[in-house]
């Protein structure tokens, strides 16, 4: 059976930005209360939504407001635990059978966070460099795919010592996602390419 069959997947094409209106402590986790705007239309308890690329389950719905519960591991591995009320959050509903795949296959399982190391703005365009732990860098290659805060992007380059990678952002992406607000030192969620992970696992099996 294909490992993606019956799995929840996303495309990395952000549908819009929501706003965190409340962050409630529910030890050992937190409840995120988000004004999702039009994205909340038709939402139901149990639906899966990617928040900055992290797949979470809707646990309550009230008009345009959706609530989610994030556990200790999710808060440790992603940037969701560091959010403050008023912060914008990238939102994408899970892919439905028959939908077009415009980005790349994204699972919503964040691998780690990276740090914005450099931002070069040229007119309305920007090039970002992200510092990333070496253990994840071998999943990245020039012209390969990566999801940054849930946004499907193409890797432009990887630096020589394999500690950072760059992406080029068009004006539209900067305007409709949180990436346009990111500055040096900010943390972003990273999900490396799913196919790279499968290749790595297959090679490990063959050499074991």
N, C-alpha and C positions, 0 to 999 in steps of 0.2 A: 504494500500500500504506500502511495506517495505520502511523505511525512507532512506535506502541507494540506492534505485532504482533511476536511472538517476542522482546520485550524483557522484562527482569526488572523487576518492579515490586513495591511494597509498599503497605500501606494506612495506615501511620502508627499502627497499633494495636499497641503494644508487648505482646509475649507474656509477658515476664518480664525480670527483671534477672539478669545473670550477674556473675561476679566475676573481675577480672584477677588471675591467680595468678603470672604471669611475663611480663616484657617483655624480649625478647631482641634485642640489636643484631644486625642483618644488613645492614650498610652496602650501599647507601645507605638501606635501609629497616629495619623492625623486624618481629619475629614476636610476635604477641599470643597468649598462652595463657590461655584463659578457661574457668572452670568454668561451664558453661551450664545445669546442672541438668537438669530434664526436657526442656528445649528441645533437648538433644543427642540425645534418643531418636529413632532412625531417621535421624540425620544421616549423610551420606556425604561423602567427599572430592569436591569440585567443587560442593557446594551453595552457594547464596548466602544470606548472613545480613546483616541490617543491624545494625551496632554503633553505637549512638548516632546512628542514621540513615544511617550510611555503609555502603554495600554492599561486603562483602568475601567472598572465597571460602574455604571450609573446605579446609585443606591437610593436616590430620591430625585423627584422632578417636581418643580413648582414654577409653572410658566416658562420663562426663559432661563431659569436657574436650575443647574444640574449639580448634584452632590456626588462626591467620590470618596472612597476610603483608600488611603495609601499606607501600606504596612512598613515596618521598620526597615526591611531590606530595600524596598523601593525608595524610601527616603534617604538611605545611605548611598545607594548607587546612582541616584539621579539628582537633578537640581530642584526637584519639586519641594523638598523640605526647606529650601532657602528662600522660597517665594514670600512676598509680603502682599498684604491687601492692596489692591489697585494695580498689581502687576498684570501685564498681558500674557496670555498663554495660547500657544498654537493648538488648534483643535482639528481633528480629522475623525470622522466616523469610519467604522470598519468597512472593508470592501465587501460588496454583495455579489453573489453569483450573477454574472452577466455584465457587471460593470467593466468599463474600459480601464486598463492598467496604464496610466500615463506616466508614472514615475518608475519606481522599481519595487520589488516585493520587500515590505517592511513588516516585521513581526510585532513591533511595539515592545520588545524586550530590550531595554537599554543595557548596553555593555558596560559603559563607564561615562564619566564626564571628562570633557576637555576644557582647556582655558583659551580664551581669545588672547593670542600673543601679539597680533599685529593687525591693523586695519588700514588699508590703503584706499582712500576714496578718490575717484577720478570722475568728476562730473556727478552724474546720478548713479554711477556704477561703483562697486566696491570689490576688493579682493581681501579675503580674510585668511589669516594663518592661525591654526589651532595647535596648541601643544597637547600631545597625547602620549600616555604611557606606552613604552616600547612593546609591551605584550600585545597591544592591539594594532600597532603600526603595520605588522606583517599582513594584515587583512586589507591594507590599502595600497592602491597603485594608481598611477596617473591614468586618467580616463575611466577609472573604476567608479563605483557608486558608494555613497555614504549618506546616512540620515543624520542631520544635525538639528537638534530640537524638533525632530519629526519632519524636517524638510528634506526631500530627496534631492541630492546634489551630486555633481560630478567632480571628482578629485582632479585638480589641475596639476599639482606637483607634490612631491614628497621630498623633504630636505635630505641632504647627504647623510646625516647621522641618524636618520630615521626617528626623529623625535617630534616632528610637526608636519602638517599637510596644509595645503591651501585650496580654497574654492573661490570661484568668481561668481558674484551675485548681480543679477540684472535688476534694474529699477523696480520692476513689478514685485519680485521676491522681497526686496528691501521694504516695500510699502505694505504688503499684505501679510507679512510674517513678523515674528519678534526679532528676526535677525537684523533688521534695519536699526534696532535699538541697542544692539550689542556693542559693547566697548571693551577696550583692552582690560583684561583681568576677569571678565565675566565668565561664568561657567555655562557650558552647553552640554546637553545630552547627546551621546554618540551611540548609534547602532551601526556597526560595520556591515559590510555586504554579506547577505545570507549565503550566496553561492560560494564565497570565499571560505566561509565556515564549513560548508559541506565538503569542499575540496580538501581542506585541512584535515577534517576527520577521516575522509577516505584514505588520504595518504598515511595518516597515523595507523590505520588498520592494516594497510599493506606492509608497513615496516615493523609492525609489532610481532 
